Amino acid sequence: MILSKQHKQFRAELRAFALEEIAPTARTCDETGDFVKGNVKAMAERGYLGIIWPKKLGGMGLDYLSYAIAVEEVSRVCASTGITLAAHISLGAYPIYKFGTEAQKEKYIPLLARGKTLGSFGLTEPNAGSDAAAVETRATKTDKGYILNGSKRFITSAGYAGVVNVAATLDRKLGRKGVTCFIVETDTPGFSVASEENKLGLRGSNTVELVFEDMLVPKDNILGKEYEGYRIFMETLDGGRISIGAFCLGMAQAALDVLQNWLKDSGRPSQMASKKLADVAMQVEAARLMVYNAALYKDAGERADKQCAFAKLFASEVAAWAAGVAIGAIGPHALTNELPAARVYRDAKLGEIGEGTSEVMRLIIAKEILKELKENG
């Protein structure tokens, strides 16, 4: 895909920023497990936490393709920072911008766009992962608002977030039709962070369990309407898969960077090594085309469930595969901390699980293909 001059310039800007500001801490945050607070601050100072939001709301006013490029370049040097950026925009801010009232957008989007606070997304629960309709967190309607009780698990950035979009059910017997979405401010009494996950990869990303104990959410903080939460969260995940695809693309490119630099430094590569390099480069470029294509659909205002699932599924599997190929080609040296290959290999696994597993992506793709066949006779 031939990028416009503006997109090329933006990529160059992001690449320089990522190398200068983000890359130096990538190894340290992986080893210590410390949250990438400094990197978040650096991104906020440059406006990158509000890339796609209008300037009148504190954003940069850019398109989804620019956003995908930003997530790709940040994830290329530090996946923990990349997933933090992606979750903040696609999961923390997007539902409010898309489904919120004007008052909600004016209150929260400038704070999120300028990085005054982080945004998060509370859907996954101990018993509700891929089956989002199985949400058990309860919302009880009262004269003062809604009382939430329950818990969430594997929630990105929520330990540092000021705003979390939370799914709860008003009636479990209704299944997905009972789910409602709420904007929760994390300083609300009854909200607490129970524990932080000790993860295989993305160790600089904050991933926590949340608990809600008789937490009162004001009526003004319902997102959308009652019983519309499932639709809101599913559309949010649809767009979020573009950013997860870009996140995985960045890791795939990082694996390619390691492999090609190793081969360059080691002298003339063998034919087998050259073939591996060609295969990885080809798959990474194919993933890039899928991710960028999904972003272009989003920029055109088109619903693109299939294209987003293509991008997320393919890029995630390419990232894990490419990191494995790089390690296999380089050998034992790639298993040490001297090269980022091992870190990329561990980080990449999340891409095949988060925001819909690879199996779920295949089901979505098949469903969309069959729907298109039916519509076209």
C-alpha positions in Angstrom: 0.0 0.0 0.0 1.3 3.4 -1.0 0.9 5.8 1.9 0.1 9.5 1.4 2.8 12.1 2.1 1.1 13.0 5.4 1.0 9.4 6.5 4.6 8.8 5.6 5.6 11.9 7.6 3.5 10.8 10.6 5.2 7.3 10.5 8.6 9.0 10.4 7.6 11.2 13.4 6.3 8.2 15.4 9.4 6.1 14.5 11.7 8.7 15.8 9.7 9.3 18.9 9.5 5.5 19.7 13.2 5.0 19.2 14.1 8.0 21.3 11.5 7.9 24.1 10.1 4.4 24.3 12.7 1.9 23.2 15.3 2.7 26.0 12.9 1.5 28.7 11.4 -1.6 27.0 13.8 -4.1 28.4 13.7 -2.7 31.9 9.9 -2.6 32.2 9.8 -6.2 31.0 12.3 -7.3 33.6 10.8 -5.4 36.5 7.1 -5.6 35.6 6.8 -1.8 36.3 4.0 0.0 34.6 5.2 2.2 31.6 4.1 5.4 33.3 6.9 7.5 31.8 6.0 6.3 28.3 2.4 7.2 28.8 3.4 10.7 30.0 5.6 11.1 26.9 2.8 10.0 24.6 0.3 12.4 26.3 2.7 15.3 25.9 2.7 14.8 22.2 -1.0 14.3 21.8 -0.8 10.7 20.9 -3.4 9.6 23.4 -6.0 11.5 21.4 -4.9 10.8 17.9 -8.4 10.2 16.4 -10.5 12.6 18.5 -11.5 16.0 17.1 -9.3 19.0 18.0 -12.3 20.7 19.7 -12.3 17.8 22.2 -8.5 17.9 22.8 -7.5 15.4 20.1 -5.2 15.5 17.1 -8.1 15.1 14.6 -6.3 12.4 12.6 -7.7 9.3 11.0 -7.7 5.6 11.9 -4.9 4.8 9.5 -2.7 7.3 11.4 -3.8 5.6 14.6 -2.9 2.2 13.3 0.5 3.5 12.3 1.1 5.0 15.8 0.2 1.7 17.6 2.4 -0.2 15.1 5.4 1.9 15.6 5.1 2.1 19.4 4.5 -1.7 19.7 7.5 -2.3 17.4 9.8 -1.1 20.2 7.7 -1.8 23.3 4.6 -3.9 23.1 3.6 -3.1 26.7 3.4 0.6 25.8 1.6 -0.3 22.5 -1.1 -2.2 24.2 -1.6 0.6 26.7 -2.0 3.1 23.9 -4.4 0.8 22.0 -6.6 0.0 25.0 -6.8 3.7 26.1 -8.1 4.9 22.7 -10.1 2.0 21.4 -11.5 0.7 24.6 -11.3 3.5 27.1 -12.3 6.5 24.9 -14.1 5.1 21.8 -17.3 3.9 23.5 -17.8 7.3 25.2 -17.1 9.1 21.9 -19.3 6.8 19.8 -22.2 6.2 22.2 -22.0 8.9 24.9 -24.2 11.9 25.2 -22.8 15.3 24.3 -22.4 16.0 28.0 -20.4 12.8 28.5 -18.2 13.4 25.5 -17.5 17.0 26.7 -16.7 15.8 30.2 -14.5 12.8 29.5 -13.0 12.9 26.0 -10.8 16.0 26.6 -9.4 14.4 29.7 -8.7 11.1 27.9 -7.4 12.8 24.7 -4.9 15.0 26.6 -3.8 12.2 28.8 -5.1 13.8 32.0 -6.4 10.3 32.8 -6.2 6.8 31.4 -9.2 5.0 30.0 -10.1 1.3 30.5 -12.7 -1.3 29.5 -14.3 -3.7 31.9 -15.8 -6.6 30.1 -13.9 -9.9 30.9 -14.9 -11.7 34.1 -13.7 -14.9 35.8 -16.7 -16.7 34.1 -17.2 -14.5 31.1 -14.3 -14.3 28.6 -15.1 -15.1 25.0 -18.8 -15.4 25.8 -19.4 -11.7 26.6 -23.1 -12.4 27.1 -22.3 -14.4 30.3 -21.5 -11.2 32.3 -22.3 -11.8 36.0 -21.6 -8.3 37.4 -25.0 -7.1 38.5 -26.5 -3.6 38.1 -29.5 -2.8 40.3 -31.6 0.3 39.4 -32.5 2.7 42.2 -33.8 6.2 42.5 -30.3 7.5 42.8 -28.7 5.5 40.0 -27.4 2.0 39.6 -25.7 -0.2 42.2 -23.0 -2.4 40.8 -21.7 -5.6 42.4 -19.3 -8.1 40.9 -15.8 -8.4 39.5 -13.7 -8.1 36.4 -10.5 -9.8 35.5 -7.6 -9.2 33.0 -8.5 -5.5 32.7 -5.8 -3.5 31.0 -4.6 -0.3 32.6 -7.4 -0.2 35.1 -5.0 0.1 38.1 -4.0 3.5 36.7 -7.2 4.5 34.9 -9.5 7.3 36.0 -12.4 6.0 33.8 -13.5 2.5 33.1 -16.3 1.5 30.8 -18.0 -1.4 32.6 -20.5 -4.0 31.4 -23.1 -5.2 33.9 -26.4 -7.0 33.6 -29.7 -5.7 34.8 -31.3 -9.2 34.3 -29.1 -12.3 33.9 -32.1 -14.3 32.6 -32.1 -12.1 29.5 -28.5 -13.1 28.6 -26.9 -10.6 26.2 -30.2 -8.6 26.1 -29.8 -7.8 29.8 -26.3 -6.2 29.5 -25.9 -2.5 30.1 -22.8 -0.3 29.9 -21.7 2.3 32.5 -19.0 4.9 32.7 -17.3 4.4 36.0 -15.0 6.8 37.7 -12.4 4.9 39.6 -12.5 7.1 42.7 -16.1 6.0 43.3 -16.7 4.4 46.7 -17.1 0.7 46.3 -14.6 0.5 43.4 -11.3 -1.3 44.1 -8.4 -3.0 42.5 -8.1 -6.5 44.0 -4.9 -7.8 42.4 -2.4 -7.3 39.6 -1.7 -10.2 37.2 1.9 -11.6 37.0 2.0 -12.2 33.3 4.0 -14.2 30.7 4.5 -11.2 28.6 3.5 -7.5 28.3 4.9 -7.2 31.8 5.1 -3.4 31.6 1.3 -3.2 30.9 -1.0 -3.0 33.9 -3.5 -5.9 34.0 -5.7 -6.2 37.1 -8.8 -7.6 38.7 -11.5 -5.2 39.7 -14.1 -5.5 42.4 -17.4 -3.5 42.7 -19.1 -3.6 46.1 -22.4 -1.7 46.3 -20.9 0.9 44.0 -23.3 3.6 43.1 -23.1 4.8 39.4 -25.1 8.0 38.8 -27.9 7.9 36.2 -26.0 10.3 34.0 -23.2 7.8 33.7 -25.1 5.1 31.9 -23.6 4.7 28.4 -26.2 4.5 25.7 -29.4 3.1 27.0 -30.4 0.3 29.3 -30.1 -3.2 27.7 -28.0 -1.9 24.8 -24.6 -2.7 26.5 -23.9 -5.9 24.5 -24.2 -4.1 21.2 -22.0 -1.2 22.4 -19.3 -3.5 23.6 -19.4 -5.7 20.4 -19.0 -2.6 18.2 -16.3 -1.3 20.4 -14.4 -4.6 20.1 -14.9 -4.5 16.3 -13.0 -1.3 16.1 -10.6 -2.3 18.8 -9.4 -5.2 16.7 -7.9 -2.7 14.3 -5.6 -1.5 17.1 -4.9 -5.0 18.3 -4.0 -5.9 14.7 -1.7 -2.9 14.6 -0.2 -3.9 18.0 0.5 -7.4 16.6 1.8 -5.9 13.4 4.4 -3.9 15.4 5.6 -7.0 17.2 5.8 -8.9 13.9 7.9 -6.1 12.4 10.1 -6.2 15.6 10.7 -9.9 15.0 11.6 -9.1 11.4 13.9 -6.3 12.5 15.8 -8.7 14.9 16.1 -11.3 12.1 17.4 -9.0 9.4 19.8 -7.2 11.7 21.2 -10.5 12.9 21.7 -11.8 9.3 23.3 -8.5 8.3 25.7 -8.5 11.1 26.6 -12.2 10.8 27.8 -11.9 7.2 26.4 -13.4 4.0 23.4 -15.5 5.1 22.8 -19.1 3.9 20.1 -19.9 1.4 18.0 -21.3 4.1 18.3 -18.2 6.3 17.6 -16.0 3.2 14.4 -18.0 2.6 13.3 -17.5 6.2 13.9 -13.8 6.0 11.9 -13.6 2.8 9.0 -15.6 4.3 8.8 -13.4 7.4 9.0 -10.2 5.4 6.2 -11.4 3.1 3.9 -12.3 6.0 4.6 -9.1 7.8 3.7 -7.1 4.7 0.5 -9.1 4.2 -0.4 -8.4 7.8 0.2 -4.7 7.3 -2.1 -4.6 4.2 -4.9 -6.3 6.2 -4.5 -3.9 9.2 -4.3 -0.8 7.0 -7.3 -2.0 4.9 -9.4 -2.4 8.1 -8.4 1.1 9.2 -9.5 2.5 5.8 -12.9 0.8 6.1 -13.2 2.5 9.5 -12.2 5.9 8.1 -14.9 5.4 5.4 -17.5 4.9 8.1 -18.1 1.3 7.1 -18.9 -1.5 9.5 -16.1 -3.9 8.8 -16.5 -7.0 11.1 -14.8 -9.3 8.6 -11.9 -7.0 7.7 -11.2 -6.3 11.4 -11.3 -10.0 12.2 -9.0 -10.7 9.2 -6.5 -8.1 10.5 -6.5 -9.2 14.1 -6.4 -12.9 13.4 -3.7 -12.8 10.7 -1.5 -10.2 12.4 -1.6 -12.0 15.7 -0.6 -15.3 14.3 2.1 -13.8 12.1 3.6 -12.0 15.2 3.9 -15.2 17.2 5.2 -17.2 14.2 7.7 -14.5 13.1 9.2 -14.3 16.6 9.5 -18.1 16.7 11.2 -18.1 13.2 13.7 -15.4 14.4 14.6 -17.3 17.5 15.0 -20.5 15.5 17.2 -18.9 12.9 19.4 -17.1 15.4 19.7 -19.9 17.9 20.4 -19.8 21.7 21.6 -16.1 21.6 18.0 -15.1 20.8 16.8 -16.6 24.1 18.8 -14.1 26.1 17.9 -10.6 27.1 20.6 -9.2 24.8 18.1 -9.4 21.9 14.4 -8.5 22.1 13.3 -11.7 20.2 12.4 -13.6 23.4 10.4 -10.6 24.8 8.5 -10.3 21.5 7.8 -14.0 21.5 6.2 -13.8 25.0 4.4 -10.5 24.3 2.9 -11.8 21.1 0.8 -14.5 22.7 -1.7 -12.0 24.0 -2.6 -11.1 20.4 -4.0 -14.5 19.8 -6.2 -14.3 23.0 -7.2 -10.6 23.7 -10.3 -9.0 22.2 -11.5 -12.3 20.8 -9.4 -15.5 20.5 -8.2 -16.8 17.2 -11.0 -19.4 17.2 -13.6 -16.6 17.8 -12.1 -14.6 14.9 -12.5 -17.5 12.6 -16.2 -17.9 13.7 -16.8 -14.2 13.0 -15.1 -14.4 9.5 -17.2 -17.5 8.6 -20.4 -15.8 9.8 -19.7 -12.7 7.7 -18.8 -14.8 4.6 -22.0 -16.8 4.9 -24.0 -13.6 5.5 -22.6 -12.1 2.3 -23.4 -15.2 0.3 -27.0 -15.1 1.5 -27.3 -11.4 0.8 -25.9 -11.8 -2.7 -28.1 -14.8 -3.5 
